[in-house]
Amino acid sequence: MKSVLRWWCVVPLLAGTLVAQTAAKPKAKRAAKPAQPAVTLQDLQSLKDALAAQQQQIEQLKQEVQQKDQAWQQAQQQLQQAQSTASDAQAKAASAESLASSQKDTVIKLDSDMADVKTTLTNTAVGTQDEQKRMSALEGLVGRFRFNGDVRVRGESFFQDIPAFQNRNRGRIRVRFGFDGKLSEDFVGGIALATGSLGDPTTTNETFTNFFDRKTIGLDRGYITYNPVAHKWLSLTGGKFAYTWQRTPVTFDSDLNPEGFNQKLSWDLKTPFVKNFTIQGIELLYNEVSAGQDSYALGGQVSAKLQFGPWTATPSFLSMKWNRPDAILAASAFAVQATTTGAGGTTPAGPFPTPGEGPGCAVANGSSRFAPCIFAPNGMTNAVTIDATGKAHFRSEFNYLDFILNNQIKTGIERLPLNVLLEFEDNLGAADHPLSSTGVELTGLGKQNHAYLADISLGQQKNKGDIQFGYAWGRQEQESVIASFNESDQRAPTNILQHRIYALYKVRSNTVASFTLWHGRTLNSALLDAVRGPGVAAGVDSSTFVCAPFFFFGLSLFPPKKLFTRSFRSRPTTFSSKFVLGRSTVPLTSKSTAE
């Protein structure tokens, strides 16, 4: 609009100018002037051209004004845009400043948080190191021990082919738990607990009886072994320990853990045939007397491991002398866990009940029924004499010579090796002649001093699915060993002929199903203290005794395959079960409920 107004002002001005230039001068009224030349066409044309030129200039000016107006409008728009941009920039700057301030606060907070986190991490790291040290110490401590244990439940049945014999059936339980520990680089120790009567070291079984009462648990093992790292061939053991020498139940029951000391020197060899050679010294302490002479056994064994292709043989030879064994015939009421007490002789008294759990006093050749009495958990079948004062004495001395040859032959089938065990034992201290049931010396019979065992089986019990079956034959004469400590599962400790048939199947790595049948008879029922069936006279007992027990064996293991590893990771605590069918533990002689 301003441009239009300008043009309306400019055009009249120009028009006025043109009119002024073309208008005629006023005539002089008083003086006559000379005549002017006449306007020519040329003059008109010049005037016209001048007007055209002025018109053109006007148009140019008009265009310039328009261009300037457009430029001004563009400048106005640019100014407005610049103002708008400036406003936006200012707003953004304010926002950026606010954001920067916020970010600055955030950074400050993050710095503070990071400082807190760093402090926390430092404290945590220190705590973690302390915890790791404690865990390492605990791991190192636990890693030095190996735990072991088992729970066995079984049933047994007994039969004999005489009318007066009452068949017997019973259930039994055995519980054992222990651990072995590496006390230092050179010392190893162990502790084990087991059920069983305190008066019977040859079994850890307890019978299901006595109105659901609790069962006895006692110290079954406790020992220390010195085995220096610098001399691996040397082992010195003291305490109540598992057997360190090669033996069979002919001389010592498998459940018995002897007490005393053992020195073992064993060398592993790299010769073509001899793989190991071992010498042992054995000192067993079985009765200490505070005001008298102690009873003990001294012995030694030499053994080797031989290998000839598929045949591996382990021969051993043991000599053991028992000193003052008569102490076994005068045991205390506690030692036999007597269930009654009283007095014999010319003024007998009793029996009176006592809290012992059995087996109690064994009776042989009219010996005392009350303590002090004979210690023989499975019955006394050695010849026992009674002197004028009423004291009991072994007729024989006991000096064992025991030769064992244990063989394993590879058959070409990995799971079915052939196992053959042969044993011959001789008691050098046996009396020259035995006594009859009436106490008369039988000069027609020689020493009853030998024991024989032959056990042959096929298979093994190492891996899941393994099977093993076999047969064992044993002949044990009356004075071959002390009857108080040998096999408790057979018909009688000595003076027996015994057969055993067995089979085993490994269901799992720690579960075995097995069956064992014992079948035997008294070797010579005419001898003093021989086991005879009820109502059978001496010298005529030809009856056989059969035991076909079934039992369930539950095994709880804490197994490292390798002893005393220092890693805790491979030591899960697991509970597993073992199922076994068969094995008699009680001969025909009377025994306590705890055997």
PALONU-783902 format. One line per 10 residues: their letters; for each residue x negated, y, z of C-alpha. Coordinates in Angstrom, 3 decimals. Example, Ala and Ser with C-alpha at 12.3 -4.5 7.8 and 13.67 -1.06 7.14 Angstrom:
<rs>
AS) -12.300/-4.500/7.800 | -13.670/-1.060/7.140;
</rs>
This chain:
<rs>
MKSVLRWWCV) 0.000/0.000/0.000 | -2.860/2.371/0.781 | -4.268/1.714/-2.723 | -0.980/2.624/-4.355 | -0.747/5.878/-2.411 | -4.266/6.765/-3.491 | -3.364/6.207/-7.107 | -0.226/8.359/-6.800 | -2.366/11.150/-5.439 | -5.057/10.819/-8.055;
VPLLAGTLVA) -2.719/10.688/-11.066 | -0.884/14.011/-10.375 | -4.221/15.654/-9.695 | -5.553/14.516/-13.011 | -2.321/15.497/-14.734 | -2.507/18.949/-13.172 | -6.007/19.315/-14.394 | -5.010/18.358/-17.886 | -2.099/20.749/-17.840 | -4.316/23.522/-16.642;
QTAAKPKAKR) -6.751/22.848/-19.366 | -4.100/22.818/-22.165 | -1.777/25.541/-20.979 | -1.800/28.859/-23.053 | -3.201/31.950/-21.538 | -0.691/34.712/-20.703 | -0.346/37.460/-23.217 | -1.777/40.863/-22.488 | 0.896/43.389/-22.403 | -1.081/46.528/-22.459;
AAKPAQPAVT) -4.087/45.940/-24.694 | -4.179/44.154/-27.886 | -6.879/41.620/-28.191 | -8.487/40.306/-31.229 | -6.810/37.405/-32.855 | -8.103/33.925/-31.865 | -8.897/31.410/-34.379 | -6.124/28.898/-34.986 | -6.188/25.507/-33.262 | -7.248/22.973/-35.657;
LQDLQSLKDA) -6.599/19.294/-35.886 | -10.192/18.676/-35.014 | -9.691/20.494/-31.770 | -6.657/18.416/-31.046 | -8.521/15.307/-31.848 | -11.372/16.268/-29.566 | -8.891/17.047/-26.855 | -7.245/13.708/-27.427 | -10.571/11.938/-27.309 | -11.411/13.746/-24.108;
LAAQQQQIEQ) -8.127/12.642/-22.636 | -8.739/9.086/-23.761 | -12.197/9.218/-22.214 | -10.767/10.571/-19.003 | -8.085/7.908/-19.089 | -10.771/5.280/-19.528 | -12.717/6.740/-16.621 | -9.528/6.692/-14.594 | -9.075/3.036/-15.438 | -12.669/2.298/-14.489;
LKQEVQQKDQ) -12.225/4.181/-11.263 | -9.020/2.285/-10.690 | -10.803/-1.020/-11.265 | -13.640/0.034/-8.973 | -11.105/1.000/-6.323 | -9.402/-2.370/-6.773 | -12.755/-4.192/-6.511 | -13.672/-2.219/-3.413 | -10.252/-2.918/-1.960 | -10.701/-6.632/-2.658;
AWQQAQQQLQ) -14.204/-6.512/-1.201 | -12.801/-4.719/1.851 | -10.058/-7.304/2.189 | -12.642/-10.089/1.867 | -14.775/-8.316/4.439 | -11.712/-8.067/6.677 | -11.027/-11.796/6.218 | -14.686/-12.633/6.833 | -14.623/-10.446/9.913 | -11.503/-12.190/11.147;
QAQSTASDAQ) -13.063/-15.579/10.370 | -16.261/-14.487/12.077 | -14.266/-13.310/15.068 | -12.364/-16.627/15.102 | -15.613/-18.563/14.695 | -17.173/-16.510/17.404 | -14.221/-17.196/19.660 | -14.463/-20.932/18.882 | -18.198/-20.820/19.397 | -17.706/-18.980/22.638;
AKAASAESLA) -15.126/-21.524/23.730 | -17.418/-24.363/22.683 | -20.294/-22.697/24.402 | -18.198/-22.403/27.539 | -17.154/-26.031/27.160 | -20.753/-27.075/26.498 | -21.857/-25.070/29.502 | -19.175/-26.741/31.610 | -20.130/-30.141/30.194 | -23.800/-29.427/30.780;
SSQKDTVIKL) -23.001/-28.412/34.311 | -20.926/-31.561/34.770 | -23.665/-33.676/33.227 | -26.181/-31.987/35.452 | -24.049/-32.891/38.467 | -23.728/-36.435/37.096 | -27.472/-36.661/36.591 | -28.060/-35.418/40.098 | -25.567/-37.983/41.417 | -27.157/-40.701/39.296;
DSDMADVKTT) -30.559/-39.740/40.616 | -29.198/-39.998/44.122 | -27.517/-43.326/43.323 | -30.697/-44.629/41.699 | -32.640/-43.665/44.767 | -30.105/-45.537/46.912 | -30.229/-48.517/44.543 | -34.015/-48.487/44.588 | -33.993/-48.404/48.363 | -31.421/-51.196/48.441;
LTNTAVGTQD) -33.375/-53.255/45.921 | -36.548/-52.741/47.910 | -34.822/-53.866/51.071 | -33.177/-56.757/49.211 | -36.484/-57.784/47.680 | -38.098/-57.782/51.085 | -35.158/-59.729/52.503 | -35.222/-62.125/49.542 | -38.926/-62.726/50.012 | -38.348/-63.443/53.678;
EQKRMSALEG) -35.435/-65.729/52.760 | -37.535/-67.461/50.124 | -40.276/-67.929/52.666 | -37.796/-69.439/55.093 | -36.270/-71.626/52.366 | -39.713/-72.680/51.193 | -40.623/-73.560/54.740 | -37.346/-75.492/55.154 | -37.782/-77.157/51.750 | -41.330/-78.079/52.612;
LVGRFRFNGD) -40.180/-79.490/55.945 | -37.239/-81.472/54.533 | -39.301/-82.551/51.544 | -41.675/-84.308/53.901 | -38.991/-86.768/55.027 | -37.186/-89.701/53.446 | -33.813/-90.692/54.885 | -32.376/-94.195/54.696 | -29.484/-96.130/56.152 | -26.745/-98.642/55.531;
VRVRGESFFQ) -23.367/-99.842/56.757 | -22.513/-103.505/56.325 | -19.211/-105.222/57.066 | -18.790/-108.969/56.601 | -16.782/-112.019/57.505 | -18.168/-115.461/58.360 | -16.770/-118.990/58.470 | -18.366/-122.048/60.128 | -17.533/-125.714/59.553 | -18.943/-129.021/60.831;
DIPAFQNRNR) -18.006/-132.578/59.908 | -17.226/-133.832/63.418 | -13.750/-134.018/64.972 | -14.635/-132.093/68.131 | -15.958/-129.045/66.274 | -13.683/-126.014/66.211 | -13.978/-124.070/62.959 | -14.992/-120.468/63.527 | -14.175/-117.255/61.672 | -15.264/-113.763/62.591;
GRIRVRFGFD) -15.882/-110.257/61.224 | -19.052/-108.273/61.853 | -20.509/-104.835/61.265 | -24.029/-103.464/61.009 | -25.001/-99.776/60.935 | -28.534/-98.473/60.489 | -29.947/-95.003/59.975 | -33.495/-93.679/59.957 | -36.086/-91.492/58.327 | -39.800/-91.540/57.574;
GKLSEDFVGG) -41.785/-88.318/57.630 | -45.146/-87.046/56.516 | -46.445/-85.490/59.711 | -49.598/-84.228/57.998 | -51.769/-85.160/55.056 | -53.110/-88.150/56.983 | -50.245/-89.143/59.309 | -46.828/-90.666/58.656 | -44.137/-91.294/61.272 | -40.684/-92.807/61.318;
IALATGSLGD) -37.610/-93.315/63.486 | -34.661/-95.686/62.906 | -31.498/-96.483/64.840 | -29.412/-99.640/64.491 | -26.416/-101.390/65.998 | -26.735/-104.722/67.771 | -27.124/-106.036/71.267 | -30.136/-104.719/73.130 | -30.761/-108.319/74.168 | -31.121/-109.727/70.637;
PTTTNETFTN) -33.926/-108.357/68.437 | -33.201/-110.845/65.650 | -29.936/-109.252/64.483 | -28.338/-105.826/64.136 | -24.804/-107.203/63.777 | -21.880/-106.461/66.067 | -18.814/-108.722/66.127 | -15.270/-107.374/65.744 | -14.029/-108.143/69.252 | -13.724/-106.701/72.768;
FFDRKTIGLD) -10.552/-104.732/72.088 | -11.890/-102.077/69.674 | -14.625/-100.915/72.044 | -17.568/-98.841/70.813 | -20.645/-100.641/69.573 | -24.178/-100.359/70.869 | -26.817/-98.397/68.963 | -30.475/-98.549/69.938 | -33.927/-97.562/68.757 | -34.791/-100.044/66.023;
RGYITYNPVA) -38.072/-98.476/64.883 | -40.412/-95.721/65.983 | -43.968/-95.597/64.716 | -46.937/-93.536/63.544 | -49.302/-94.544/60.736 | -52.699/-93.034/60.074 | -53.498/-93.252/56.362 | -56.257/-90.711/55.559 | -56.277/-89.118/52.138 | -60.026/-89.562/51.933;
HKWLSLTGGK) -59.693/-93.308/52.644 | -56.460/-94.549/51.104 | -57.521/-98.131/51.731 | -57.132/-97.675/55.494 | -53.834/-97.751/57.421 | -53.585/-97.803/61.217 | -50.076/-98.253/62.640 | -48.785/-98.186/66.203 | -45.317/-98.368/67.732 | -42.225/-100.389/66.877;
FAYTWQRTPV) -42.564/-100.835/63.138 | -41.481/-102.869/60.143 | -43.684/-105.777/59.136 | -46.910/-104.707/57.474 | -48.010/-108.269/56.672 | -46.546/-110.914/54.382 | -44.196/-113.268/56.219 | -40.892/-115.129/55.895 | -38.099/-115.877/58.420 | -39.905/-119.143/59.197;
TFDSDLNPEG) -42.004/-117.195/61.728 | -40.152/-113.860/62.223 | -36.523/-112.923/61.559 | -36.032/-110.170/58.968 | -34.110/-107.952/61.422 | -36.832/-108.031/64.074 | -39.240/-105.105/64.254 | -42.410/-106.033/66.173 | -44.092/-103.757/68.715 | -47.786/-103.114/69.038;
FNQKLSWDLK) -50.565/-102.171/66.633 | -51.736/-103.049/63.146 | -54.931/-102.276/61.218 | -54.722/-102.705/57.476 | -57.535/-102.456/54.950 | -56.245/-102.719/51.391 | -58.104/-102.164/48.134 | -56.511/-101.941/44.678 | -58.884/-103.511/42.175 | -59.201/-103.260/38.413;
TPFVKNFTIQ) -60.634/-106.708/37.734 | -58.997/-108.920/35.095 | -57.377/-111.267/37.646 | -57.622/-109.830/41.178 | -55.482/-106.689/41.493 | -55.513/-106.224/45.264 | -57.280/-107.536/48.333 | -56.013/-106.866/51.868 | -57.219/-107.659/55.405 | -55.099/-106.977/58.493;
GIELLYNEVS) -55.501/-107.120/62.242 | -52.338/-107.585/64.331 | -51.749/-106.999/68.050 | -48.187/-107.563/69.281 | -47.212/-106.638/72.860 | -44.049/-108.457/73.946 | -44.186/-108.380/77.758 | -45.926/-105.941/80.102 | -46.244/-106.730/83.790 | -47.038/-103.940/86.225;
AGQDSYALGG) -48.628/-106.269/88.800 | -49.769/-109.224/86.760 | -50.993/-110.441/83.417 | -49.390/-109.178/80.226 | -48.153/-111.302/77.342 | -49.281/-110.515/73.818 | -50.057/-112.033/70.429 | -53.251/-111.491/68.470 | -53.596/-112.298/64.807 | -54.903/-111.415/61.404;
QVSAKLQFGP) -54.028/-111.967/57.773 | -55.899/-112.061/54.500 | -53.939/-111.613/51.275 | -54.500/-110.862/47.599 | -52.593/-110.105/44.445 | -53.604/-112.181/41.433 | -52.451/-111.838/37.853 | -52.910/-114.383/35.081 | -50.995/-113.221/32.014 | -47.254/-113.556/32.774;
WTATPSFLSM) -47.942/-115.117/36.197 | -48.362/-112.900/39.259 | -49.282/-114.627/42.518 | -49.597/-113.196/46.043 | -51.293/-115.710/48.361 | -51.716/-114.944/52.066 | -53.138/-116.698/55.095 | -52.209/-115.691/58.664 | -53.506/-116.782/62.037 | -51.720/-115.694/65.217;
KWNRPDAILA) -52.261/-116.750/68.816 | -49.526/-116.161/71.412 | -50.897/-115.566/74.892 | -48.853/-116.375/78.014 | -45.606/-117.169/76.161 | -44.024/-118.533/79.355 | -42.942/-114.956/80.086 | -40.239/-115.534/77.453 | -38.746/-118.180/79.774 | -38.508/-115.788/82.736;
ASAFAVQATT) -36.828/-112.748/81.195 | -34.938/-110.150/83.207 | -31.176/-109.699/83.158 | -31.651/-106.488/81.157 | -33.851/-108.226/78.574 | -31.205/-110.889/77.871 | -28.275/-108.475/78.497 | -26.842/-111.012/80.931 | -23.061/-111.098/81.241 | -23.127/-112.936/84.587;
TGAGGTTPAG) -25.357/-113.251/87.601 | -25.630/-115.583/90.540 | -27.956/-118.007/92.193 | -28.862/-121.635/91.632 | -30.738/-124.139/93.676 | -29.459/-125.853/96.811 | -27.103/-122.966/97.659 | -25.621/-121.901/94.340 | -23.560/-118.739/94.037 | -21.651/-117.187/91.179;
PFPTPGEGPG) -21.302/-116.653/88.379 | -20.445/-113.022/88.972 | -19.679/-110.768/85.985 | -22.182/-108.054/85.005 | -21.885/-105.282/82.395 | -24.406/-106.820/79.983 | -23.246/-107.356/76.400 | -25.094/-110.621/75.773 | -26.389/-112.903/74.499 | -27.339/-113.645/78.103;
CAVANGSSRF) -29.482/-116.477/79.427 | -30.302/-119.437/77.220 | -30.345/-122.812/78.944 | -32.817/-125.581/78.127 | -33.530/-128.792/80.027 | -31.510/-127.659/83.033 | -33.104/-124.237/83.340 | -31.482/-121.431/85.323 | -28.259/-119.910/84.042 | -29.055/-116.643/85.802;
APCIFAPNGM) -31.914/-114.181/85.409 | -34.803/-114.552/85.449 | -34.050/-116.962/82.651 | -34.892/-118.000/79.084 | -34.876/-115.302/76.410 | -33.630/-117.043/73.250 | -30.815/-115.172/71.440 | -30.275/-118.035/69.013 | -30.778/-120.841/71.511 | -33.954/-122.452/72.820;
TNAVTIDATG) -34.920/-125.494/70.755 | -38.574/-125.734/71.796 | -39.380/-128.330/74.462 | -39.168/-126.659/77.878 | -40.216/-128.259/81.167 | -39.253/-127.214/84.692 | -41.857/-127.430/87.468 | -41.275/-128.227/91.117 | -40.645/-124.568/91.954 | -37.929/-124.289/89.324;
KAHFRSEFNY) -40.011/-122.247/86.861 | -39.726/-122.993/83.155 | -42.765/-123.649/80.927 | -43.252/-124.298/77.225 | -44.573/-127.798/76.671 | -46.625/-126.503/73.749 | -48.826/-123.533/73.147 | -48.372/-121.480/70.014 | -51.182/-120.729/67.613 | -49.833/-120.187/64.100;
LDFILNNQIK) -51.617/-120.901/60.851 | -49.309/-119.710/58.064 | -50.006/-120.008/54.349 | -47.631/-118.316/51.848 | -47.833/-118.327/48.079 | -45.368/-115.966/46.440 | -45.168/-116.276/42.641 | -43.368/-114.462/39.856 | -43.510/-115.675/36.266 | -42.240/-113.661/33.311;
TGIERLPLNV) -39.965/-115.798/31.143 | -39.766/-113.503/28.127 | -36.405/-112.155/29.305 | -37.129/-109.027/31.312 | -34.202/-109.449/33.672 | -34.786/-113.134/34.335 | -38.212/-113.677/35.881 | -38.861/-116.968/37.640 | -39.596/-116.550/41.356 | -41.204/-119.329/43.398;
LLEFEDNLGA) -42.114/-118.962/47.074 | -43.957/-121.724/48.914 | -44.879/-121.740/52.599 | -46.650/-124.090/54.960 | -46.963/-123.251/58.656 | -48.853/-125.228/61.319 | -48.815/-124.651/65.062 | -52.260/-125.695/66.230 | -51.175/-125.485/69.868 | -48.322/-128.010/69.652;
ADHPLSSTGV) -48.241/-130.888/72.143 | -49.525/-134.200/70.856 | -46.182/-135.924/71.403 | -42.618/-134.625/71.823 | -40.273/-135.335/74.714 | -37.034/-137.247/74.468 | -33.712/-135.799/75.597 | -34.378/-137.346/79.027 | -37.851/-135.825/79.303 | -39.845/-138.962/78.418;
ELTGLGKQNH) -42.867/-138.514/76.176 | -42.333/-140.178/72.787 | -45.782/-141.528/72.068 | -44.548/-143.067/68.863 | -44.072/-139.619/67.381 | -46.833/-137.191/66.552 | -46.983/-133.427/66.847 | -43.827/-131.540/65.892 | -45.871/-128.632/64.593 | -45.149/-128.140/60.885;
AYLADISLGQ) -42.749/-125.931/58.948 | -42.166/-126.022/55.201 | -40.272/-123.665/52.918 | -39.669/-123.745/49.164 | -37.538/-121.035/47.558 | -36.993/-120.910/43.803 | -34.821/-118.373/42.001 | -34.242/-116.924/38.546 | -33.558/-113.235/38.017 | -34.127/-110.018/39.929;
QKNKGDIQFG) -32.333/-107.198/41.765 | -33.789/-103.989/40.341 | -31.332/-102.438/37.900 | -27.592/-102.289/37.354 | -26.333/-105.538/35.839 | -29.204/-107.688/37.157 | -28.386/-111.171/38.402 | -30.312/-113.595/40.569 | -29.524/-117.091/41.766 | -31.602/-119.621/43.618;
YAWGRQEQES) -32.052/-122.459/46.056 | -34.162/-122.693/49.219 | -35.161/-125.787/51.164 | -36.622/-125.614/54.664 | -37.907/-128.153/57.137 | -38.918/-126.807/60.539 | -40.166/-129.098/63.280 | -39.442/-128.476/66.948 | -42.713/-126.890/68.037 | -43.642/-125.180/64.766;
VIASFNESDQ) -42.846/-121.647/66.040 | -41.388/-119.919/69.090 | -37.603/-120.325/68.802 | -36.861/-116.847/70.202 | -38.003/-114.827/67.174 | -37.513/-116.712/63.887 | -34.554/-116.948/61.467 | -31.229/-116.321/63.218 | -29.006/-117.230/60.269 | -29.741/-120.936/60.088;
RAPTNILQHR) -28.198/-123.776/62.095 | -30.832/-123.649/64.846 | -34.206/-121.953/65.281 | -36.312/-125.140/65.030 | -35.917/-128.931/64.675 | -33.738/-128.504/61.592 | -33.469/-129.425/57.937 | -31.836/-126.559/56.078 | -30.550/-125.914/52.543 | -29.543/-122.532/51.196;
IYALYKVRSN) -27.849/-121.724/47.881 | -27.410/-118.099/46.898 | -26.399/-115.844/44.005 | -26.524/-112.070/43.599 | -25.184/-109.582/41.053 | -26.171/-105.910/41.024 | -22.910/-104.084/40.320 | -24.524/-100.653/40.504 | -27.930/-99.280/41.334 | -27.033/-99.497/45.020;
TVASFTLWHG) -24.238/-102.087/45.035 | -24.885/-105.830/45.151 | -22.330/-108.650/45.288 | -23.798/-111.865/46.620 | -22.848/-115.256/48.005 | -24.913/-117.542/50.236 | -24.132/-121.054/51.429 | -26.069/-122.561/54.338 | -25.944/-126.343/54.763 | -28.106/-128.166/57.292;
RTLNSALLDA) -28.522/-130.692/60.082 | -30.649/-131.312/63.142 | -33.934/-132.884/62.154 | -34.262/-135.183/65.193 | -31.399/-135.099/67.675 | -33.237/-137.432/70.086 | -35.701/-134.725/71.100 | -35.434/-132.586/74.221 | -33.350/-129.450/73.708 | -32.252/-130.511/70.207;
VRGPGVAAGV) -29.025/-128.945/68.897 | -26.267/-131.561/68.712 | -22.631/-131.341/67.798 | -20.023/-131.310/70.573 | -19.575/-134.788/72.060 | -22.420/-136.304/70.031 | -25.015/-138.318/71.955 | -28.737/-137.815/71.583 | -30.256/-139.689/68.679 | -26.970/-140.296/66.843;
DSSTFVCAPF) -26.125/-136.820/65.572 | -26.060/-137.110/61.816 | -23.412/-134.445/61.288 | -23.970/-131.578/58.878 | -23.207/-127.967/59.565 | -21.896/-125.644/56.865 | -21.607/-121.890/56.954 | -19.903/-120.134/54.032 | -19.577/-116.502/55.056 | -18.317/-113.593/52.993;
FFFGLSLFPP) -19.273/-110.045/53.768 | -18.947/-106.496/52.522 | -22.073/-104.403/52.625 | -21.674/-100.598/52.532 | -24.955/-98.839/51.883 | -25.533/-95.150/52.553 | -28.785/-93.910/51.021 | -30.694/-90.647/50.941 | -33.008/-91.774/48.264 | -36.105/-90.332/46.885;
KKLFTRSFRS) -37.631/-92.847/44.546 | -41.006/-91.507/45.562 | -41.945/-91.025/49.195 | -42.719/-87.562/50.567 | -42.350/-85.465/47.429 | -42.269/-81.783/48.299 | -39.287/-80.947/46.117 | -35.799/-80.573/47.562 | -34.000/-80.590/44.218 | -34.160/-84.353/43.630;
RPTTFSSKFV) -32.830/-85.215/47.028 | -29.026/-85.138/46.944 | -27.299/-86.587/49.981 | -25.167/-89.390/48.663 | -23.103/-92.180/50.144 | -22.680/-95.449/48.311 | -21.585/-98.967/49.058 | -23.075/-102.400/48.720 | -20.945/-105.502/48.503 | -22.396/-108.828/49.539;
LGRSTVPLTS) -20.768/-112.210/49.846 | -22.414/-114.767/52.021 | -25.045/-115.386/54.634 | -24.653/-117.154/57.927 | -26.121/-115.528/60.968 | -25.100/-117.817/63.816 | -26.226/-121.395/64.472 | -24.097/-123.928/66.229 | -25.417/-122.894/69.646 | -23.352/-120.474/71.703;
KSTAE) -24.151/-116.811/71.135 | -22.798/-113.521/72.394 | -20.251/-111.337/70.698 | -22.954/-108.849/69.819 | -25.226/-111.123/67.807;
</rs>
